[in-house]
């Protein structure tokens, strides 16, 4: 007989069985658990790379060493160790945590004896309606209220698995859960938000609370309920990954990093998180533009002066002479559509350019819906960035007799009243989806702007496949100026660093 495997908890090496006894043959699959660990780690790295995280072979080797040292005994400690080895910034942690749960779920590395037994499937396939007696649901709610009141994270994690097991499975086949698992369905049955009053009562019983502390307690309980909902969502995602494959679910179901969030579909919280990346991105782009400016200052080789200097070295041009340039910093004009869903894209870009204003000799910002108004002064007030778009809509005259976007009217207004802002050293960035609501696109006005400016670039937050659809005039405008798809902050940084003149 082969010896029993060593207990898990000392890293990949600990997953290998001990040496066999003298009378037993050597076991063939001795490396199988180690290979499984390596497959999970490499799968995690591939999934993170798919979300844009830069992870090289060196970081992967470091992560393997972390697993070897920390082992699987403490899952949260292992999570923190892998994050320290693989990540480069705290903003990547949300994507890492969701992906980590797919490749290293709660049961990996723990003995079978300590794994939670699955709950029995209810005999009645028809779920009880809210308000009808449901002993299983009532028991889970009672235990959840106690765990949330005590802030017992381990109990909440176990309950998340039980809730998904009891209420989250669905499938048309004979086996429950054969089609998948739904966190929305499970949370809808459990309704954890309705436990707020019960948990507050339990906390008040544990200790007296003033009116002010009641407000604080309510916010704290809501935070705990949100965290529990995230646990249920992660547990359902993990179970779906077991059915469909971890890498497939990591690609489709894990939210991207903040710099890869689509401007057109970003929610309020995501836009708030995105605004926090403005200054780090501005510093990175400023460094990149400064380096380009230093390289451009050297100019081309002055052949005549180089040959004259080579006379002292026998005709060999050992020290080339360059035509020194002293390029002036360019001027920048932003022309931004601040209507509808593109307002978040324009808002972020205006904040980014304002943070980079030192890289340009002059920056002027114009906003429009169907009329154009200069909003440069509004950007420099230092107010809350989240209120920038609202202030522009209320304080600047960007709308006329209707509230719909009209690119033709706005471009004509800019060309007729603000063309003096554009000169031979000016780079113009037009921000918008080019959807004219079936009105005249006024290409002549855009041609007048392009003829006066040094360069004109149009940044469109829609993907190119949508440009020919509906009321979009993107292809017509692209015949006049360069148009680039710019769907997220990462792409915006790449375009600004590459397109803007030095």
N, C-alpha and C positions, 0 to 999 in steps of 0.2 A: 504494500500500500504506500502511496505517496504521503508525504507529510502534509499536515494541514497548512493552508496559506497563512502567511504572517498577517497580523491585523493591519488594516489600512490606516494611513495617517503620517507616513514618513516619506512621502513623495513617490514618484514613479518607480523607483527601485524597490519600494516596499510593496508594490503590487505583484511582484514576482513570488512564486512559491519557494519555500525553503528546499534545501537539497533533499532528495529522496533517501529513504533508508537503504541499507546495504543489499536487501533482497528484492528491492523494487526496481523496475525499469525506469529510465529517465523519462519524465513526462514530455510529450511533444509540444503542447501549446504553452510552454513556460513564458514565452514573450507576448502572449495575447493581451493580458491586461496592460502591459507597457505600451503595446502598439495602439490599444484603444485610447490611452492617455495622449499619446503623440498625435493621433488622428483628431482628437478633440481640440488640442492646442492649435494645430495647423488649421483646422476648420475655423476656429475662433479668429485667427490671424487673417485668413482669407476673407471672412465676412467683414471684419473691421476695415480691411483694405478696400472692399467694395463700397464702404461708406465714406471713402476719401481719407481715412487715417493713414499717415505715412509710417509704416512699420517695416523695417528692414530685417535681414537675417540676424544681425547682431541683437536687436531687441527680442527676436523670437528665441534665440539661444538663452538670453537672460531670463525670459519667461520660463523656459524649461528648467533652468537652474532654480528659479523661485519655487516651482512645483516640487523639485527634488528636496529643497530645504524645508518648506512649510508643510508639504503633504496635504491631505484632505481632511484632517481631523477638525479643523476650524475653517468652515467655508468662507466666512466673511474675512478672515485673515488671509485666506488664499486669494479672494477677490481683490483685496487691497494690494497684495503683493504683485499680482499680475497687472493691475492698473499702473502701479509704479514702474513696472518694467516696460510696458507697451505704450503708454500714453505720453503726450507731450504738453498737454494743457488740460486744465480742469473742465473746459467746455466740452471735451470729448467724453466726459465720464458718463453722461446719460446714455449715449449710444453704447458705450462699453458695458454698462450694467445690464441693459436689456439683452445684448448679445451674449454676455457671459452666462446669463440664466438659461439660454438655449443650449449651450455646449457643456456647461457644468451645472446641471440641475441639482436639486436638493438631494436626490438619492445617490449621486455619483460619489463613490469612495466611502460610503457608510455601510456598515454591516447590515445584512438583511433583518436582523433582529430589531434594529432601531427604526426601520422604515415604518411609516404609518400604514396601517391596514386600510384598504379601500372600503368606503362605506357601502352598505348594501343598496342596490338599485331599487327604488320604490316599485312595488308591483303595479300600481295604477299609473299608466302612461300619461293620463290627463293631469297636468299640474293643478293643484288647488288654487282657486282664485284668492286674491288678497282679501283677508277677512274671514275665510273659512278655516276651520281647524286644520292644522298641519303640524303634528308633533315634531317631525324632523326639523322643519324650518324654525319653529319656536325654540327648540333646544339650541340650534346654531346661533340664533339671535341672542339668547340669554348668555351663552358662552362668549360671544363676540363682545357684548356690552361689558362683561366683566374684564375681558382682555384689554379692551380699549380704555376702560377706566383705570386699570393697573398699568397701562402702557407696556404690556408684556409682548415684546416683538416676536419672541419664539412661538408663543401661543397664537398670535395673529397669523404667522406664516403657516402653522399647521391648519388653522381654520380656513385659510385661503384654499388650501388643497382640498379640504373636506367640502367646502362650498361648491367649488368647481366640479368635484366628483358627484355631488348630490344633484345640482341644478344646472350645470353647464353643458352636459352632454346632449348631442343631438345626432340623428342619423335615421335614414330611411330603411336601413337593413335590419336584420334580426339582432345584431349586436349593438347595444347602446353606445354612443360615442364613436360609431364607425365612420361617420362623416366628419366629425370635428368637435370642438369645444368652444363655447361662447361665453366670454366674460360678461357681455351685455345681458345675456339671458340669465346668468347666475346672479348678477347683482340686482337685476330687476326682480327676481324672486325674493332675494334676501332683504332688499331695501335698507341698507345700513344707515342712510341719512336720517331715517325716522327714529334712530336710537339716540339722537342728540339729547333730548330732554331726559331720558333715562340715565344717560351717562353723567350729565350735569348734576342730577339729583344724587347719584352715588358719590360724586366728588364733593358735593356740599355736605353730605352726611359724614364724609371722612374728615372734613375740616370746615370751619366757618369761612364765608366769603362775603366780601362787600360788593356793592354794585359794580365797582370798577373791576374787581377781580372776576366777577361773573362774565363780563365781556371778554376778558383775557382767556378765561376758561373755555368759553364758547369757541373762540378762535382756535384754541389748542385742540379741542375735541374735533372740530372740522378738519384740522390738519391731520389728525390721526385717522379719521375716516377716509380722507383722500389717500393717505399712505396705504390703508388696507385695500382700497379699490385698486391701487397700483399693484399690490401683491396678487390680487385675484386676476388682474389682466396678465401679469407675468406668468402666473401658473397656467392659465388657459393657453397662452402663446407657447409655453413649453410643451404642453400636451399635443397641441397641433403640430409642433415641430417633430414630435415622435412619429406622427402619422405621415407628414408630408416631407420631412427632411429638414434638419436644422439650418442648413445653408440657404435653402429656398425661403424659409420663413424669416431668417435674418435679413435677407435682401428685400422682402416685400412688406414685412410687418413691423420692423424696427424703425422708429422715427430717425431721420437723418440728423447729422450735426447741424448746429445753428447756421453755419455758413453755407449749408447746402439746402436750406429751406426755400422753397419756391415763393418768391415775393407775392404772386397772385393768390396763393392759397394759405398764406401765413395767418394764424390767428392773433388775437391781441397779445396773449402771453408770449407767443413766439416773436412778434415784432418788438416787444419790450426786451426780450433776451437778445434780439438781433442788434438793438441800439447799443447794448453794452459792448459790442465788438467794434464799434465805430473807431474809437481811439487806438486800440491795438492795430487794426487794419490800416488806419491812417499813418501810423508810425512806420509800418512795414513798407507801404507804398512810397512814403517820403524818402526813406532810405534807398529804395530802388530808383526813384527818379533822380536823386542826388548822384548816385553812381553813374547813371546814364549821362548826366550833365557833365561829370568829370571826364568821362571818356570822349564825349563830343567836343570838349574844349581843346583837345589836342589837335584836331583837324587832320588834314592830309599832309603828306610829305612834300616839302618844298624842294623840288628837284635841283634847281639852280644853286641854292645855298648848300644843299647836301654835297653836290659835286665840288663846289668851291672848298668846303671843309675837308673833303677827301684828298686834296692836294698835299696836305701835311702828312698823310698816311700812305703815300705811294699810289694814290688813286683808288684805294679801298674805302668805301663809305662805312666806316666803323660806327660813326655817330650821325644817324639821320637827323635832319632838321625838319620840324613840323611847322606848318602855318598855324600859328596860334589863333584860336577863336575866343571871343568873349561874348558868347550868346546871352542875350537878355532873357530873363524868365518870361515865359509866355503868359498871355492873358487868357482867362477862361470865362465863358458865358454858359450858364445852364438855362435851358428852356424846358420846364417841367410841367407835365400834365398832373394835376393834383385831384382829379375826379375819380370816384368809384374805387375799384379794386387796385388801380395802379398807384393810388396815393401812398401806400406803404413803400413801394419801390422808389418813388420820387422823394419821399420823406427821408429814407435811409441815405440815398445818394446825396441829397442836399447837406445832411449832417456830415457825411464823409468828406465832401469837398470843403465844407467850412472848417473841418479839423485839419485839412491839408492846405489851407489858404496861404501859408508861408512859402509854399513851393511855387506860387504864381505871383506875378507882379500886380495883377488885379483880378478879382473874382466878382462877377455880378450874376445874380440869380433872378430869373423871371419865372413866374408861375402862371398857369392858365387853366381854365375850363373851356370857356368860349371867348374870353377876353384875356389879354395879357397885362400883367402888372409886375413891377419889380418888387421883390421881397428880400433883397439883400439885408436890409436893416433888421428884419424880423429874425434872421438867422443869428445875428450877433448879440441878441438880447440876453442870452444865457438862461432862458426859461426852460421849463421841463421839456425835453425833446418829444415826449409823447403828445404834447399839446401843439406841436408845430403845425401839423396839417390843419387842425381845427382853427388855429389862429389865422392861418393864411386864408381859409375859406371865409372867415368872418370879418377880418380887418382889411384884406386886399380886395380890390375890385377885379375879381377873376371870372365873374359870371355876368351875363347880360340879361336879355329878356327871357331866357330859359336856362335851366340848370344842367343841360346835357353837354357833353364834350363836343367841340366843333374845332377840329384842327385847322381847317381852311380859314375860318374867321380869326383864330388865335395867331396863326402864322402871318396873316395879313395885318393884324393889329401890331405885331412885333416889327414887321418890315416897314410899316408906315410911321410908327411913333418911337421905336427904340433901336433903329438900325445904327445909330451913332455909337452904340455899345460894341459894335463889331468892327474890327480893323484888320490890317494885314498880319498882325501878330496874335490874333485871337483864334482860339479853338472853341468851337461851339458844340455842346453836347445837348441833343434833344432827347428827352426821356418821355416815353409814352408807348401805348400799344397801337397807335395809328388807326384806331377805330373811329370813323368820322360820323357815325350815325347816318350814313347814306347822304352826307352833304358834300359840297364841292371841296376836294382836298387842297385846292389853291396851290398847285405846284409852282406857279410863277413866283409866289412869295418865298418859297423855299429856295428857288434858284437865285433870287436876289440876295438872300442871306449867304448862300454858298459862294457866290461870286465875290463877295466882300471879305469873307473870313479866310483865314489861313487853312483851316481844316474844319469840316463839319462831320460829326458822327451821330448816328441815331441809335440809341440803345433801347431795344424792345424787350419787355419782360415776357412776351409770349414766345413759345417755341416756333421755329420756322414752319412746321407743318400746319399751323393755324393761320399763317399770314394770308393765304388766299381765301379764307372762309368769311362768310357774313359780310359785315360792313367795313372790313379792314382794307385800308389803302396802303398796306405796308410795301407791296411790290412796286406800286407807283412811286412812293417816296424813295424806295431803294434804287430806283433808276436815276435819281437826282443826287443823293448822298449815300455814303456807306452806312448800311444798317447791320447791326449785330444783335443776336439774341443774347439776352442778359437776364437769366431767370433767378439767380441767387447771388449772395454776397461774394462767394468765391469767384464766380465768373466776372462779377463787376470789378473786383480787384485786379483780376488778370487783364481785363480790357483797359482799365485806366492806366495800369503800369506799362502796357504795351502800346497803346494808341496815342496817349497824350504827347505832344511835342516837348522837347527840352530846349 
